[in-house]
Amino acid sequence: MIYFDNSATTLPDKDLVTAYQEIATEYFGNPSSAHRLGVKAALKLEEARNVCADCLGADTDEMIFTSSGSESNNTAIKGLMLRKDLRDKHIITTNVEHASVYETCKQLESLGCSVTYLPTNGEGCINLEDVRMALRKNTVLVSVMYVNSELGSIQPIADIGHLLSEFPAIHFHVDAVQAYGKLPLRPKEWKIDSLSLSAHKFHGLRGTGLLYLGKGTQLFSLINGGGQESGYRAGTENLAGIVAMSRAMQKHQSEQEENYEHLASLKKYLIDGLMQIPGCVVNGPKGNSNGAPHIINFSLRRFKSQEILLLLDSHDIYVSKSSACSSKSDKPSRVLLAAGINEEVANSAIRISFSVYNTIEEVDKFLIALQMIIVKQKISQKNQAIDQYNG
């Protein structure tokens, strides 16, 4: 099996699965309970919170545990905006955001909020000057993703943060789900007010997310109940998943430079191979200067995305055509169209996303399989033409 769909989810680290099982059985008490088992679980929870905070260069009281990156995004954006009169408030985001941000902004727009969706260039990157020009007196939130999950485009997050530091009334939120463990991440230094992460994107387990919420920010609570997570996220914490996530964060932070070099070498090797295939078009950033090291998007003309997916699946190779949230749609990716990629190319787009466990040998096998698919298609087309001529 060759798994190249790591932006959708990653294979959980075996050590983390073991840790999850141990925590789930040895620390099964509710962290909110006052008895000894509850206190034992609460201490383990705060230990994990400390680890997560250290990894982000933040304080422990700025860590809010959630169930996913999507919940973190919704909590940050809706939590901030629902404290205000939406009819007189303005949000700035981009037209290539993940659905959990894009659709949330669309929903708030339907409730009376004004939203500016910044355009991008052909590689899916926004221009800092466009952010400046979009600012209004009633702008209260700017939400921009760090790494685009389909094109791998890197947005100028640090520059945006420093620009917005001149406007202290504006909250700066960053969806960093695709960035952790691959790229530097310094929320305080970059003047980020809130930031979303998801454990299963860096070999943690599904069902656990994190929201960094900088000091001084007050949110409207979306889930009410027992007051867990500083009152922002009621419900018994997923202690085993949180501990596993904290250890995954610790591991990938310490190995970030090594991981980057490995992923970047895989990306370059794959792109070099794709460029040798007639009719192949690489979408988005082609290098690592403005593109993440683990995501490559390309199109094979004359093929539909779903057709390529199924043919690669028959070779035991697993890829995707867009983010997992919209991969089952028959329509071309909204993100690719918004980045200026024409519909024909977008209709045949394939996303490859690596993890640290992938190898050059796997890339070789993938390229061979792709070439076999193209050859078989040409033979099939030739045979059909002969049959039509003879008919």
C-alpha positions, 0 to 999 in steps of 0.5 A: 500500500502507498498512502499519499493522502496525509492532508486528509488524515495521517497514520497514527503513530504506534507509540501514540496509540499505545499511549492512548490505550494506557491513558484511557485505562489508567486515567479513566476518571473524569478530570472534573470529579473531586475524588482521587481518580478525577484529580489524577486525570486532571493532573494528567490533563494539565500536564498535557496542556503545559506540553502543548503550550510549550510547543507553541511558545504560549501560556497554559491558560491559552490552550483550549482543547476541542474535538477537531480543527473544524471545531477550533475554527468555528469556536474562534470565528463564531465565538468572537463574532456572536459577541457582537452586533453582526449587522455592523461588523466586517470580516476579512478572509480569503476565497481559498479557505477550508470549508470550516472557515469559508462556510462559517463566514458564509453563515455569518454573512447570511446573519447580517455580517459583512465579509470580504473574500480576498482573491489569490494569484494562480498559486493560491497566495494572497497579497499583503497589500490586499489585506491592507486595502480591505481593512475598514473601520468596522473590521473586527476579524481577519481569518487566513489559513497558513497552508492551503490544504489543496494547493500547499500555498503558504500565506504571509501570516507573519506579515499579516500579523505585524500589519494588524498589530497596528489595529489592536481592535482587530482579531487575527485568526489562523487556521494552521491545521496543515502547518504544524510539524512542517513549518515554523509556528510562532503565534505570539511573535507573529501577533496571532490572536487565535490559532487552530490545530488538529491532532490527526494531521500530525500522526495523533488520533482523530477526535482531538483538536486545539485552539490557541486563544491569546490573552485578553480575548473573550469568546461567546461559548458555543457549547454550554454545560459544565464549564470545562476549558475555561468555559469555552468548551463544555463536555468531558475532555478526551484525556487520552486523545489530548495526551496523545496530541501533546506527545505528537506535538512535542515529537514533531516540533523536535523533528521539524527541520528534519521532517521539512528536509525529507518532505521537500526532497520527496516533493521535488523528486515527484514534481521532477517526475511529473514534468516528464509526463506529457499533458501533466500540469502542476497546479499551485506552488512548484517550489518550497519558497512559497509552498508547503513541502508536503502538498503537490497538486497536479492535473492530467489532461484528458482524465477526470479526477475520479477516474485517476483516483479509481485507477490508482486505487486498483494499484493500491495507491491512495490519493485525493482530488481535494480536501477530504470535506469536499472530495466526494463532490462531482464538481471541480474544487472551489479552491482551485477555481478561486485560484484562477485554475481553469475548469478543465484543469481543475476537473482533472486535479489530483492532490498528493500529500506526504508524511514523514513515513513516505519514501522515494521508492514509493514516489517511483512506484507512483510515477510508474503506475501513473505512466501505466494508466496513461499508456493503457488509456492510449491503447484503449482509445486506439482500439476504440478508434479501430473498432469504429473504423471497422464498424 
